[in-house]
Amino acid sequence: MIEVRNLHRHFGGFHAVDGATLKIETGSITGLVGPNGAGKTTLFNVVAGVLPPTSGQVFMGGEDITGLPPHALFHKGLLRTFQIAHEFASMSCRENLMMVPGGQTGETLWNTWFGRKRIADEERALRAKADEVLEFLTIEHLADHKAGQVSGGQKKLLELGRTMMVDAKVVFLDEVGAGVNRTLLNTIGDAILRLNRERGYTFCMIEHDMDFIGRLCDPVIVMAEGKVLSKGTIDEIKADERVIEAYLGTGLKNKDTVG
């Protein structure tokens, strides 16, 4: 689904991503882990079009998508979520979902005058789909709540719901579990697994909770100092001496969470 070839992203003399090469296989849930400052989020930002690469290439389904802006990647089915949720706080959870699909009839002034029936039909369909997504994520009871007033974990579920409104092909999840209580984290994990198994979503996720990674991800890719250090199953990663050394001897074998 995604192939990254010799990717570099420099900020002055700092090489945040320094020749990273990796593949995200279609239909997989790939974990991306590494110490703080390893270059994980910068890699996400380059792949998702938020930042241009200094050099290197990114391919999606064999097509060179290097440097394409986020809105162009959105229409190709590549989406990302953020560590801090980006909701429309004053709108309801349902309305947040209904906003996602592009090219809606009501977006043009002409259609608001002469295409009212078409707009109404479209909005009914969007509302029905939004309600289906909320039910899938088990947060249908929040449909009419303002998105800015729900919990952090529920906002993460809402971000995941946005990807369902456009039937994404590949979703990059940036610390979806950050600040989320264990009960909601399990709900988020269940939703990711169902989207992968029932709807064929491909995921790549940055996460520090190794239990969460171990439950969802195969393979797991480890980054350190802007490079790909290792790749394997969670057990292989935990036993890799290079990975343990990259985490400054914190002892992955004896820890559930790494920083």
Long-range contacts (C-beta under 8 A, 24 or more apart in sequence): 1-25, 1-26, 1-27, 1-28, 1-60, 1-61, 1-169, 1-170, 1-202, 2-47, 2-58, 2-59, 2-60, 2-78, 2-170, 2-202, 2-204, 3-58, 3-59, 4-43, 4-47, 4-56, 4-57, 4-58, 4-59, 5-56, 5-57, 5-58, 5-59, 6-55, 6-56, 6-57, 7-43, 7-46, 7-53, 7-55, 7-56, 7-57, 7-58, 8-53, 8-54, 8-55, 8-56, 9-39, 9-42, 9-43, 9-45, 9-46, 9-51, 9-53, 9-54, 10-54, 15-226, 16-42, 16-226, 17-42, 17-43, 17-46, 17-53, 17-226, 18-225, 18-226, 18-227, 19-56, 19-226, 19-227, 20-56, 20-223, 20-226, 20-227, 20-228, 21-228, 22-221, 22-228, 22-231, 24-170, 24-202, 24-204, 25-202, 26-202, 27-196, 27-200, 27-202, 28-202, 28-203, 28-218, 28-219, 29-192, 29-193, 29-196, 29-202, 29-203, 29-204, 29-205, 29-216, 29-217, 29-218, 30-203, 30-204, 30-205, 30-217, 30-219, 30-220, 30-221, 31-204, 31-205, 31-207, 31-213, 31-216, 31-217, 31-219, 31-220, 31-221, 31-234, 32-204, 32-205, 32-206, 32-207, 32-220, 32-221, 32-223, 33-206, 33-207, 33-208, 33-210, 33-213, 33-220, 33-221, 33-222, 33-223, 33-237, 33-258, 34-222, 34-223, 34-224, 34-229, 34-246, 35-224, 35-246, 35-247, 35-248, 35-258, 35-259, 36-259, 38-223, 38-224, 38-225, 38-226, 38-246, 39-223, 39-225, 39-226, 39-227, 40-206, 40-223, 41-83, 41-174, 41-206, 42-226, 43-223, 44-80, 44-172, 44-174, 44-204, 44-206, 47-78, 47-172, 48-73, 48-78, 48-79, 48-80, 48-172, 49-73, 60-170, 61-169, 71-102, 74-102, 74-166, 75-102, 76-169, 77-166, 77-167, 77-168, 77-169, 77-170, 78-168, 78-169, 78-170, 78-172, 79-162, 79-163, 79-166, 79-168, 79-170, 79-171, 79-172, 80-171, 80-172, 80-173, 80-174, 81-156, 81-159, 81-160, 81-162, 81-163, 81-171, 81-172, 81-173, 81-174, 81-176, 82-159, 82-174, 83-174, 83-175, 83-178, 85-152, 85-155, 85-156, 85-158, 85-159, 86-159, 87-147, 87-148, 87-155, 87-158, 87-159, 88-147, 88-148, 89-146, 89-147, 89-148, 89-149, 90-146, 90-148, 91-146, 91-147, 92-143, 92-144, 92-145, 92-146, 92-147, 93-134, 93-139, 93-142, 93-143, 93-144, 93-145, 93-146, 93-147, 93-150, 93-154, 93-158, 94-127, 94-130, 94-131, 94-134, 94-143, 94-144, 95-147, 96-147, 96-158, 96-162, 97-129, 97-130, 97-133, 97-134, 97-158, 97-161, 97-162, 97-165, 98-123, 98-126, 98-127, 98-130, 98-165, 100-162, 100-165, 100-166, 101-126, 101-165, 101-166, 102-166, 126-165, 129-165, 130-161, 130-165, 133-161, 133-164, 133-165, 134-161, 136-161, 136-164, 136-191, 136-194, 137-161, 137-187, 137-191, 138-187, 138-191, 151-184, 152-179, 152-180, 153-179, 153-180, 153-181, 153-184, 153-185, 153-187, 153-188, 154-184, 156-180, 156-184, 156-188, 157-184, 157-187, 157-188, 157-191, 160-188, 160-191, 160-192, 160-195, 163-195, 163-201, 164-195, 164-199, 167-199, 168-201, 169-201, 169-202, 170-201, 170-202, 170-203, 170-204, 171-201, 171-202, 171-203, 171-204, 172-203, 172-204, 172-205, 173-203, 173-204, 173-205, 173-206, 173-207, 174-205, 174-206, 175-206, 175-207, 175-208, 176-205, 176-207, 177-207, 177-208, 177-209, 177-212, 178-208, 185-209, 185-212, 189-215, 189-216, 192-216, 208-257, 208-258, 208-259, 209-256, 209-257, 210-234, 210-238, 210-252, 210-255, 210-256, 210-257, 210-258, 211-256, 211-257, 222-246
